[in-house]
Amino acid sequence: MKQILAAITYVVRDYDEAIDFFVGSLGFDLVEDICLEKEQPGKRWVVVRPRGSEGCSLLLAKAVGSKQSAAVGNQSGGRVFLFLHTDNFYRDYREMKAKGIVFTTPPRQEEYGTVAVFLDLNGNKWDLIQPSTEQF
């Protein structure tokens, strides 16, 4: 038996704002952007994933209603939400900072690798990590 985690729902205020951040600022690939107007006005199936990755993707889902809107920017209750692995920490760190990504911690070396915490467009915390062991 084989299973994979294909996608994680990531609640956003606006599809285009989120695409601009993930594709423009983080350099992710836009995998799909399909209009689902028949289901709900303005609904889209938008999938992004880190460049060069064949692993887990983010399904960008526009918040509908107050409960979902409250989750935007607080999808993990203030903890680090997602972990972006890289094969070259300082290349990506410098590139992200140049594109305006805010890091809340300086780079540091841990047993598991080089890491720094950054904020996404809504304030969710992410770890940028270059693992100390090859995990690609």
LUMMI-924008 format. One line per field, with one value per residue (C-alpha): x, y, z. Coordinates in steps of 0.05 Angstrom, whole numbers, plus 5000, padded with zeros to 4 digits. Layout:
! residues N
c1 <- c(X ...)
c2 <- c(Y ...)
c3 <- c(Z ...)
! end
This chain:
! residues 136
c1 <- c(5000 5025 4996 5020 4997 4979 4955 4941 4885 4911 4856 4866 4830 4838 4862 4902 4936 4957 4981 5023 5055 5068 5090 5119 5152 5166 5179 5128 5099 5025 5002 4928 4879 4811 4746 4691 4636 4582 4593 4598 4607 4681 4705 4770 4813 4882 4942 5014 5076 5150 5190 5220 5177 5135 5112 5056 5020 4978 4906 4890 4819 4785 4754 4678 4642 4668 4695 4740 4760 4783 4831 4867 4935 4923 4919 4961 4944 5008 5057 5100 5051 5091 5163 5196 5257 5312 5376 5411 5389 5428 5411 5337 5342 5376 5327 5267 5292 5305 5232 5207 5195 5198 5240 5225 5288 5359 5387 5411 5442 5402 5415 5365 5394 5398 5332 5299 5226 5190 5120 5075 5028 4977 5025 5028 5096 5139 5207 5257 5301 5361 5361 5427 5413 5392 5316 5302)
c2 <- c(5000 5070 5136 5208 5273 5310 5378 5421 5471 5541 5592 5660 5727 5733 5684 5733 5764 5694 5674 5737 5721 5647 5652 5722 5726 5654 5629 5573 5542 5554 5483 5496 5555 5530 5569 5533 5585 5531 5510 5580 5649 5668 5599 5573 5511 5541 5497 5520 5483 5497 5502 5436 5397 5337 5332 5364 5424 5480 5486 5560 5565 5633 5643 5642 5667 5692 5626 5614 5688 5683 5627 5671 5686 5640 5571 5539 5580 5620 5562 5550 5525 5498 5476 5495 5452 5477 5450 5518 5557 5621 5628 5624 5665 5723 5717 5718 5777 5815 5803 5831 5767 5783 5736 5737 5700 5702 5639 5588 5520 5464 5389 5379 5434 5509 5545 5612 5631 5675 5704 5693 5746 5734 5728 5652 5628 5582 5551 5556 5495 5464 5395 5370 5304 5298 5295 5312)
c3 <- c(5000 4984 5005 5000 5029 4965 4989 5050 5050 5061 5075 5041 5037 4962 4909 4867 4928 4951 4882 4878 4945 4934 4861 4860 4929 4947 4876 4880 4817 4800 4787 4775 4773 4753 4756 4795 4786 4778 4851 4881 4851 4852 4873 4843 4850 4860 4874 4886 4907 4918 4853 4833 4883 4867 4939 4978 4949 4979 4958 4964 4990 4995 5063 5064 5126 5193 5219 5158 5156 5228 5208 5157 5188 5248 5216 5270 5331 5329 5322 5262 5210 5151 5139 5074 5060 5014 4986 4995 5057 5047 4973 4989 5052 5014 4956 5002 5042 4978 4959 5025 5064 5139 5181 5256 5275 5249 5216 5267 5266 5299 5302 5246 5201 5187 5201 5207 5218 5168 5161 5101 5072 5128 5186 5191 5214 5170 5179 5122 5133 5100 5133 5160 5124 5052 5049 4976)
! end
